[in-house]
């Protein structure tokens, strides 16, 4: 799971979907005008569906049983339209392991606002009603499946292992690629305790559980990442985003202010922005303050994952800044 920015639990409160649980009148124009939409009472029937502001509550509810991947797109942006087609192919290849939900943001501003999307395409996972940012732009097809695999593993950890009915074959009648993988083994007890604590909102108990796991096995990479994730959640809990960005803007060498915004950027999926901010800060600090910034960067590297190309690029930049 290391390549995902954070677990589903880490997103509680980060993206507010509550407003979408109160159905609003559908946007003007013919409903489901594009891409075979299914927006009526059966808005989540099928492998690839198009959702609306009015029907998004059904999408959230359906993710309690079957993981979903949401792609925000616009008919004004050909790249985003093409990416929907790419993701539809991925959905068919996975044979119903997740439902692809597409949203035309021009017709559905409520979803656009809820996910704070600045551009399309934007791709988000949804597990148990909790969103997990995946991609902020179109990516190469070969980069998608590894992230999908991680999302499905994360869903399995949360007991979300349902499949889309009748999705064993693609819309074109092609057989789904590969056999269905068996459910993952149960989590180690201390890892499960950490997950349960996060779900209960007890971040300190999660820190204790992960800390104990590392004490018993210092090589436990998953516990190390989990501990970093929970600490990130603790540092950003209750932080006012606008106030934090204003403080960082007025204090470009204020280490505390810059660290807060870097944390918020990673939590919001703006990984490269966070890395650039802290590497620039390394260049203008010294001694203990510089070491604080370096250590925070290394912690954020762990959260994003060593295999992520953004981490590899940032590590090189950090070495250049240090030496």
C-alpha positions as CSV (number, residue, x, y, z in Angstrom):
1,X,0.0,0.0,0.0
2,X,3.0,2.3,0.2
3,X,2.3,4.1,-3.1
4,X,-1.0,5.5,-2.0
5,X,-0.6,8.8,-0.2
6,X,-2.6,7.5,2.8
7,X,-5.2,5.0,3.9
8,X,-8.9,5.7,3.6
9,X,-9.1,6.4,7.3
10,X,-6.6,9.2,6.9
11,X,-9.1,11.1,4.8
12,X,-11.9,11.4,7.4
13,X,-12.9,15.1,7.2
14,X,-10.5,15.9,4.4
15,X,-13.2,15.8,1.7
16,X,-16.7,16.6,2.7
17,X,-19.3,14.4,0.9
18,X,-22.1,15.2,3.3
19,X,-23.7,17.8,1.1
20,X,-24.0,15.2,-1.7
21,X,-26.2,13.0,0.6
22,X,-29.0,15.5,0.2
23,X,-30.2,15.0,-3.4
24,X,-30.5,18.2,-5.4
25,X,-32.4,18.7,-8.6
26,X,-30.4,17.4,-11.6
27,X,-28.5,19.8,-13.7
28,X,-30.1,21.2,-16.8
29,X,-29.8,19.4,-20.1
30,X,-30.4,15.8,-21.0
31,X,-29.4,13.5,-18.1
32,X,-26.7,11.1,-18.9
33,X,-26.0,12.7,-22.3
34,X,-22.5,11.2,-22.4
35,X,-20.9,7.8,-21.9
36,X,-23.9,5.6,-21.2
37,X,-24.9,7.3,-18.0
38,X,-27.0,5.5,-15.4
39,X,-28.4,8.2,-13.1
40,X,-31.8,7.0,-12.1
41,X,-32.9,4.8,-9.3
42,X,-30.3,2.2,-10.4
43,X,-27.5,4.7,-10.6
44,X,-25.0,2.2,-9.4
45,X,-26.2,-0.7,-11.6
46,X,-23.4,-1.8,-13.9
47,X,-19.6,-1.9,-14.2
48,X,-19.2,1.7,-15.6
49,X,-21.8,4.3,-14.6
50,X,-22.1,8.0,-14.8
51,X,-23.2,9.7,-11.5
52,X,-24.8,13.1,-10.8
53,X,-25.1,15.4,-7.9
54,X,-28.6,14.1,-7.2
55,X,-27.5,10.4,-7.3
56,X,-24.2,10.6,-5.6
57,X,-25.5,9.3,-2.3
58,X,-26.1,6.0,-4.0
59,X,-22.5,5.9,-5.2
60,X,-21.3,6.5,-1.6
61,X,-23.6,3.8,-0.2
62,X,-22.6,1.3,-2.8
63,X,-18.9,1.7,-1.9
64,X,-19.7,0.1,1.5
65,X,-19.8,-3.3,-0.4
66,X,-18.0,-2.7,-3.7
67,X,-14.9,-0.4,-4.1
68,X,-15.4,2.4,-6.6
69,X,-13.1,4.5,-8.6
70,X,-14.4,7.9,-9.6
71,X,-13.2,9.9,-12.6
72,X,-14.1,13.6,-12.8
73,X,-14.1,14.7,-16.5
74,X,-15.4,17.4,-18.7
75,X,-16.7,17.3,-22.3
76,X,-14.6,20.5,-22.8
77,X,-11.4,18.5,-22.2
78,X,-10.6,15.8,-24.7
79,X,-7.8,14.4,-22.5
80,X,-10.2,13.8,-19.6
81,X,-12.7,12.1,-22.0
82,X,-10.1,9.8,-23.4
83,X,-8.9,9.0,-19.8
84,X,-12.5,7.9,-19.0
85,X,-12.2,5.4,-21.8
86,X,-8.9,4.1,-20.6
87,X,-10.3,3.6,-17.1
88,X,-13.3,1.8,-18.5
89,X,-10.9,-0.7,-20.1
90,X,-9.2,-1.1,-16.8
91,X,-12.5,-1.7,-15.1
92,X,-13.4,-4.4,-17.6
93,X,-10.0,-6.1,-17.2
94,X,-10.6,-6.3,-13.5
95,X,-13.8,-8.2,-14.0
96,X,-16.0,-6.4,-11.5
97,X,-13.5,-6.0,-8.7
98,X,-14.4,-2.3,-8.6
99,X,-17.1,0.0,-10.1
100,X,-16.0,2.9,-12.3
101,X,-18.1,6.0,-11.7
102,X,-17.7,8.9,-14.1
103,X,-18.9,12.4,-13.3
104,X,-19.3,15.2,-15.8
105,X,-18.2,18.2,-13.6
106,X,-19.8,20.7,-16.0
107,X,-23.2,19.3,-15.2
108,X,-22.5,18.4,-11.5
109,X,-20.8,21.3,-9.7
110,X,-21.7,19.7,-6.3
111,X,-19.3,16.8,-6.9
112,X,-16.7,19.2,-8.3
113,X,-16.9,21.3,-5.1
114,X,-16.9,18.2,-2.8
115,X,-13.7,16.9,-4.2
116,X,-12.1,20.3,-4.5
117,X,-11.0,19.5,-8.0
118,X,-8.9,22.2,-9.7
119,X,-8.5,20.4,-13.0
120,X,-9.7,17.3,-14.9
121,X,-9.3,14.4,-15.1
122,X,-9.2,13.7,-11.4
123,X,-9.4,10.2,-10.2
124,X,-10.5,9.2,-6.6
125,X,-11.0,5.8,-5.0
126,X,-14.0,5.3,-2.7
127,X,-14.1,2.6,0.0
128,X,-16.7,2.5,2.7
129,X,-17.7,6.0,1.7
130,X,-14.2,7.3,2.3
131,X,-12.3,8.9,-0.6
132,X,-8.7,8.1,-1.5
133,X,-7.1,10.5,-4.1
134,X,-5.4,8.4,-6.8
135,X,-4.5,10.6,-9.8
136,X,-4.7,14.3,-10.5
137,X,-4.2,14.1,-14.2
138,X,-4.2,11.5,-17.0
139,X,-1.5,8.9,-16.5
140,X,-0.2,6.1,-18.7
141,X,-2.2,2.9,-18.8
142,X,0.7,0.9,-17.4
143,X,0.8,3.1,-14.3
144,X,-2.9,2.5,-13.4
145,X,-3.2,-1.2,-12.6
146,X,-0.5,-1.1,-9.7
147,X,-2.5,1.7,-8.0
148,X,-5.8,-0.2,-8.6
149,X,-4.2,-3.3,-7.0
150,X,-3.2,-1.2,-3.9
151,X,-6.7,0.3,-3.7
152,X,-8.3,-3.2,-3.8
153,X,-5.9,-4.5,-1.2
154,X,-6.8,-1.5,1.0
155,X,-10.5,-2.3,0.5
156,X,-9.9,-5.9,1.4
157,X,-8.3,-4.8,4.7
158,X,-11.5,-2.9,5.4
159,X,-13.7,-5.9,4.5
160,X,-14.9,-4.4,1.2
161,X,-14.6,-7.3,-1.1
162,X,-17.9,-7.3,-3.1
163,X,-18.0,-7.4,-6.9
164,X,-20.1,-5.8,-9.5
165,X,-22.9,-8.2,-10.5
166,X,-22.6,-9.7,-13.9
167,X,-19.2,-8.2,-14.6
168,X,-17.4,-11.4,-15.3
169,X,-17.3,-10.4,-19.0
170,X,-16.6,-7.0,-20.5
171,X,-19.2,-5.0,-22.4
172,X,-17.8,-6.4,-25.6
173,X,-18.2,-9.9,-24.3
174,X,-14.5,-10.4,-23.5
175,X,-13.5,-12.6,-20.6
176,X,-12.2,-10.7,-17.6
177,X,-8.4,-10.8,-17.4
178,X,-7.0,-13.4,-14.9
179,X,-8.5,-15.3,-12.0
180,X,-10.0,-13.6,-9.0
181,X,-7.3,-13.2,-6.4
182,X,-8.1,-14.7,-2.9
183,X,-8.8,-12.3,-0.1
184,X,-5.7,-11.1,1.8
185,X,-4.7,-12.7,5.1
186,X,-5.9,-10.9,8.3
187,X,-3.7,-8.1,9.5
188,X,-1.3,-8.7,12.3
189,X,-3.0,-7.9,15.7
190,X,-1.1,-4.7,16.3
191,X,-1.8,-3.4,12.8
192,X,-5.5,-4.3,13.2
193,X,-5.5,-2.5,16.6
194,X,-4.1,0.6,14.8
195,X,-6.8,0.5,12.1
196,X,-9.5,0.0,14.7
197,X,-8.2,3.0,16.7
198,X,-8.1,5.2,13.6
199,X,-11.7,4.2,12.8
200,X,-12.7,5.1,16.3
201,X,-10.9,8.5,16.0
202,X,-8.3,7.6,18.6
203,X,-5.1,8.6,16.8
204,X,-3.0,8.3,20.0
205,X,-3.9,4.7,20.4
206,X,-3.0,4.1,16.8
207,X,0.4,5.6,17.4
208,X,0.9,3.4,20.4
209,X,-0.1,0.3,18.4
210,X,2.2,1.0,15.5
211,X,5.0,2.0,17.9
212,X,4.7,-1.3,19.7
213,X,4.7,-3.2,16.3
214,X,8.0,-1.4,15.5
215,X,9.4,-2.2,18.9
216,X,8.7,-5.8,18.4
217,X,10.0,-5.8,14.8
218,X,12.0,-2.7,13.8
219,X,12.0,-4.0,10.1
220,X,8.2,-3.8,9.9
221,X,7.9,-1.5,6.9
222,X,4.1,-1.4,7.0
223,X,4.1,-0.3,10.7
224,X,6.6,2.4,9.9
225,X,4.5,3.8,7.1
226,X,1.3,3.5,9.2
227,X,3.0,5.4,12.0
228,X,4.0,8.2,9.7
229,X,0.5,8.3,8.3
230,X,-1.1,8.6,11.7
231,X,1.4,11.3,12.8
232,X,0.5,13.2,9.6
233,X,-3.2,13.0,10.6
234,X,-2.4,14.2,14.1
235,X,-0.4,17.2,12.8
236,X,-3.1,18.3,10.4
237,X,-6.2,17.6,12.6
238,X,-8.2,20.8,12.9
239,X,-5.7,22.9,11.0
240,X,-7.3,25.8,9.1
241,X,-6.0,25.4,5.5
242,X,-6.5,29.1,4.5
243,X,-4.8,30.4,7.6
244,X,-1.9,27.9,7.3
245,X,-1.2,28.9,3.7
246,X,-1.4,32.6,4.6
247,X,1.2,32.1,7.4
248,X,3.5,30.2,5.0
249,X,3.2,32.9,2.4
250,X,4.1,35.7,4.8
251,X,6.9,33.6,6.4
252,X,8.8,31.8,3.6
253,X,11.6,30.8,6.1
254,X,9.2,30.0,9.0
255,X,10.0,26.3,9.4
256,X,6.8,25.6,11.4
257,X,4.5,27.3,8.9
258,X,6.1,25.6,5.9
259,X,6.0,22.2,7.5
260,X,2.3,22.5,8.2
261,X,1.5,23.4,4.6
262,X,3.7,20.6,3.3
263,X,1.7,18.2,5.5
264,X,-1.5,19.6,4.1
265,X,-0.3,19.3,0.6
266,X,0.6,15.6,1.0
267,X,-2.8,15.0,2.7
268,X,-4.5,16.7,-0.2
269,X,-2.5,14.7,-2.8
270,X,-0.3,17.7,-3.9
271,X,2.8,15.6,-3.3
272,X,5.2,17.4,-5.6
273,X,4.3,20.8,-4.2
274,X,5.1,19.5,-0.7
275,X,8.4,18.1,-1.7
276,X,9.5,21.3,-3.6
277,X,8.4,23.5,-0.7
278,X,10.6,21.6,1.8
279,X,13.6,21.1,-0.5
280,X,13.6,24.9,-1.1
281,X,13.4,25.3,2.7
282,X,16.4,23.0,3.2
283,X,18.4,25.4,0.9
284,X,17.7,28.4,3.2
285,X,18.0,26.9,6.6
286,X,20.9,25.5,8.7
287,X,21.8,23.3,11.6
288,X,18.8,22.1,13.7
289,X,16.2,23.7,11.6
290,X,17.6,22.3,8.4
291,X,17.6,18.8,10.1
292,X,14.0,19.2,11.1
293,X,13.0,19.9,7.5
294,X,15.1,17.0,6.2
295,X,13.6,14.6,8.7
296,X,10.0,15.7,7.8
297,X,10.9,15.1,4.1
298,X,12.1,11.6,4.8
299,X,8.9,10.9,6.7
300,X,6.8,12.1,3.8
301,X,8.9,10.0,1.4
302,X,7.9,7.0,3.5
303,X,4.2,7.9,3.3
304,X,4.2,8.4,-0.5
305,X,6.3,5.3,-1.0
306,X,9.9,4.6,-2.2
307,X,8.7,3.2,-5.5
308,X,7.0,6.5,-6.4
309,X,8.9,8.4,-9.1
310,X,8.1,11.7,-7.3
311,X,10.0,10.4,-4.3
312,X,13.0,9.3,-6.4
313,X,13.1,12.7,-8.1
314,X,12.8,14.5,-4.7
315,X,15.5,12.4,-3.1
316,X,18.0,13.6,-5.8
317,X,16.9,17.2,-5.3
318,X,17.3,16.8,-1.5
319,X,20.8,15.5,-1.9
320,X,21.7,18.4,-4.2
321,X,20.2,20.9,-1.7
322,X,22.2,19.3,1.2
323,X,25.5,19.1,-0.5
